[in-house]
Amino acid sequence: MQLGTPYSINVFNLLGQQLFKWKLNDSATKDYLGRALAVLNNDELVVTDRTNKRFSIYSFTGELLRSVRCEEIGTDRFTLCHAGGDSIIVTNCEASHELFKFNLATGAVEWRSNSV
């Protein structure tokens, strides 16, 4: 992710060749974090939208595929990691140091831990 207004996403293959570049132009999603990204199933990108408490899922060409509400996210910084299937691990990098597994298909928190 390249910071600026608007943010831009650059997609590269493992050889370092740029495959796609697109801009996040969604005016309703102003509070992205570069570290809060995850790739799902090699063809979707999950971006944390802290302002609207949701995860936005994009194709690698920049098409917004869907958004999933998540009340667990707020103004703290988060990191994301793909956990297989439609699930991601979300880690709070600030005060609570909490992590949880979130299912993007169902919108449910599958488990949570405070021992990070």
C-alpha positions in Angstrom: 0.0 0.0 0.0 1.3 3.4 -0.9 0.2 6.2 1.5 -1.2 9.5 0.1 -4.5 10.8 -1.1 -5.9 8.6 -2.4 -4.0 5.5 -1.2 -2.8 3.3 -4.0 -2.4 -0.5 -4.0 0.4 -2.1 -6.0 0.2 -5.9 -6.6 3.5 -7.7 -7.4 4.2 -11.4 -8.2 7.0 -13.2 -6.3 9.5 -12.2 -9.0 8.9 -8.5 -8.2 6.9 -7.8 -11.4 4.0 -5.4 -10.9 0.8 -7.0 -11.9 -1.8 -4.3 -11.0 -1.9 -0.8 -9.5 -5.1 0.9 -8.4 -6.3 3.6 -6.1 -8.7 3.4 -3.1 -11.2 6.0 -4.2 -14.0 5.1 -1.8 -14.6 8.4 0.0 -16.4 6.5 2.8 -13.3 4.7 3.8 -10.7 7.3 4.9 -8.8 5.5 7.6 -6.9 2.6 6.2 -3.6 1.4 7.6 -0.9 0.0 5.4 -0.1 -2.8 7.8 -3.7 -3.9 8.0 -3.8 -5.9 4.8 -4.2 -9.6 4.1 -4.3 -11.7 0.9 -7.1 -14.4 0.8 -6.9 -17.4 -1.4 -4.3 -15.8 -3.7 -6.9 -13.5 -5.4 -8.5 -11.2 -2.8 -7.1 -8.4 -0.7 -8.6 -7.6 2.7 -8.2 -4.0 3.9 -9.2 -2.8 7.4 -11.5 0.2 7.4 -11.2 1.5 11.0 -13.5 4.5 10.4 -16.5 2.3 9.4 -15.5 -0.8 11.6 -15.4 -3.1 8.6 -13.2 -5.2 6.4 -13.3 -4.4 2.7 -12.4 -7.2 0.3 -11.1 -6.2 -3.1 -10.0 -8.1 -6.2 -6.4 -7.6 -7.2 -7.7 -5.3 -10.0 -9.3 -3.0 -7.5 -13.0 -4.0 -7.6 -14.7 -3.9 -4.2 -16.2 -7.3 -3.8 -17.8 -7.0 -0.4 -17.5 -5.4 3.0 -18.0 -7.2 6.3 -18.9 -5.3 9.5 -16.7 -6.0 12.5 -17.5 -4.2 15.8 -14.3 -5.5 17.2 -12.1 -3.0 15.3 -11.8 0.6 16.2 -9.2 3.3 16.2 -6.3 1.1 17.3 -3.7 -0.2 14.9 -4.2 -3.8 13.7 -2.4 -6.3 11.7 -4.0 -9.1 9.6 -3.0 -12.6 8.7 -4.9 -15.1 6.5 -5.9 -18.1 8.6 -7.2 -20.3 5.8 -10.5 -20.2 4.0 -12.5 -17.1 4.8 -10.8 -16.5 8.1 -8.3 -13.9 9.2 -6.3 -13.4 12.4 -6.6 -9.8 13.7 -4.0 -8.5 16.2 -4.5 -5.3 18.1 -1.0 -3.6 18.1 -1.8 -1.0 20.7 -3.4 -1.0 24.2 -5.2 -4.3 24.5 -2.7 -6.5 22.6 -5.6 -8.8 21.9 -6.0 -11.1 18.9 -9.0 -12.9 17.4 -9.9 -15.1 14.5 -12.6 -13.5 12.4 -14.7 -15.3 9.7 -15.3 -13.0 6.7 -18.1 -15.2 5.4 -20.2 -15.3 8.6 -19.0 -12.1 10.3 -18.4 -14.0 13.5 -15.4 -13.9 15.9 -14.4 -17.6 16.1 -12.1 -17.2 19.0 -10.2 -14.6 21.0 -7.1 -14.3 23.2 -5.6 -11.7 25.4 -2.2 -13.4 25.7 -0.3 -11.8 22.9 
